[in-house]
Amino acid sequence: MPKKGGRGGKNGGRGSDVQLPSLGPLGLLRWAWTQLTSMRTALFLLLLLAVAAVPGSLFPQRPANPAVVTQYLEDNPDTGPWLDRFQLFDVYSSVWFSAIYLLLFVSLIGCVIPRAKAHYRAMRSKPPRTPKRLSRLPEYGTLAIPASSGLTAGSAAEQAAQLLRKRGYRVDVRDLDTDRPSVGAERGFAKEVGNLVFHTSLIGVLIAIAVGGLFGYSGQKIVVEGESFVNTLVGYDSFTPGTSFTEEQLAPYSLTLDKFNVQFDRESQTHYGQPLDFEAILTVKDSPDAEEHTESLRVNAPLTIGGSRIYLVGNGYAPVVTVRDGEGNIALQGPVIAVPSDGMYTSLMVIKAPDAKPDQLGFVGFFLPTAMLDDQDVSYSGDPDPFNPQLNLNAYYGDLGLDEGVPSNVYVLDTENLTEINSRNLDEGGIVLGANQSYELPDGKGSISFDGIKRYAALDIHYDPAKLWVLGFATLSMAGLGASLFLARRRVWVRTGTHGDGRVMVEYGLLARGEDHRLSSEAAAVRQLLEKEWLAGSAAVEDNGAGDTSAPDSAERSTNRDETTPVASAVDSSTAQEKKTGKDS
């Protein structure tokens, strides 16, 4: 600021305080738009989006597994509701994540469109004018073409333009009608094209992800050996549709789990019983009229059927039981899913028989593939294979709460309104059943039998109509990023002139747009190209390395010694320049 009383102070022409004009609503909007569409803001939003996605991997997500979210809320009554208020169980559909997503989308579009227009104008325009002093450029050199070559300054400029054009430069020949014609050349526009392709591809990825979220769906299904799954809404155990999903999008395929094979480690001493491989053998029909074919489904090797990706995400045992009510009728018969709780497949079981008469029956307990007893006579599973299968159950009767139409978890038995008739705490004790054994319930309530074992496979089914577009845009973005990182924007100028002794003197200079560590090697390549065209078979090369294209003393001494090689004395300086260039490169 000017000093008080000085030229710009009180006694000067203007006051020392700068008065900034008021932006106003329109100016404020213009400023906000400028900040939003800057590249720095776009990069910050991209980083912020990655950080915002982290809670999606730290907390269970309601669309993927609502039961786990419910259990988390029950286990964490203090923090769980607060996390739910901040939508941490619905991260990818939350308000704050969507806001970041949309702002990034707008910012990228605002960045790409102006840059694309500016780049288009740059590609249409001519290379920049030739600087007056090429010697000030980072890379500079000179050549002297012997008078015996018959070239003129104009023809040398035209030949230099042709050589640079073959090397991929966009050239412009100037001032051919003067004694100092020049050539302006430029290349490396693919660098900015790659940058634009990268950002445009990011926009494409965002759009494709949005389309996938709108029209895609995901669902889960547990299939027991011998049972089938048909791709309909009622066939899923849980289903999460996209916002614009319609039932017509479901491809009419079906599959049957023929066999589920599990291979356990039986040789290692430290990892004995650890699973080595899971394989589900499926019979698949792509449509009702299609022929059946067999497929193998493994972990990390999903199947693609009807455009859907089917993943193997879990497995376990499904004991086959028969429950008879007090009247002797079959109330429930078939396999019941047991949920594994440890590596030995100790599995929790819930059996519900709502059709039992006169009272509904319920059972809760666990299944042991290989039952053993510890020192306190407590049963546990000693091996994941079913060498000694056993059911340990508690029995209840009463209203299971299934007749009111209220959804309930099939893996949870609410015993609040039920009466316990079998457990360790009662005189009758708990129910312990081995394979092919039966148990009569007290007070004539019925019976339960353990008839066999089947395995089941837990399938995760995803349909994303835009996944190929996401892959394509992601691949394109990496290609564009590679071009923007490894290609260089360079400019070359060549100026020619005729010396008094008839030689054509050439000077050239190179300049990079941005940092380019390979500019010196490009200068060496350009020099080699010019020497090959004009000085092939001749030892006459003039280069003083300091920007003086005439070099009269050296040239005159060379001419006096040998008329056929008028600039032979410049060979040493040319060699020195080449060594210097090579060293720099």
Secondary structure, 3 states (H helix, E strand, C coil): CCCCCCCCCCCCCCCCCCCCCCCHHHHHHHHHHHHHCCHHHHHHHHHHHHHHCCHHHHCCCCCCCHHHHHHHHHHCCCCHHHHHHCCCCCHHHCHHHHHHHHHHHHHHHHHHHHHHHHHHHHHHCCCCCCCCCHHHCCEEEEEEECHHHCCCHHHHHHHHHHHHHHCCCEEEEECCCCCCCEEEEEECHHHHHHHHHHHHHHHHHHHHHHHHHHHCEEEEEEEECCCEEECCHHHCCEEEECCCCCHHHCCCCEEEEEEEEEEECCCCCCCCCCEEEEEEEEEEECCCCCCCEEEEEECCECEEECCEEEEEEEEEEEEEEEEECCCCCEEEEEECCEEECCCCCCEEEEEEECCCCCCEEEEEEEEECEEEECCCCCEEECCCCCCECEEEEEEEEECCCCCCCCCCCCCCCCCCCEEEEEECCCCCECEEEECCEEEECHHHCCEEEEEEEEEEEEEEEEECCCHHHHHHHHHHHHHHHHHHHHCCCEEEEEEEEECCCCCEEEEEEEEECCCCCCHHHHHHHHHHHHHHHHCCCCCCCCCCCCCCCCCHHHHHHHHHHCCCCCCHHHHHHHHHHHHHHHHHC
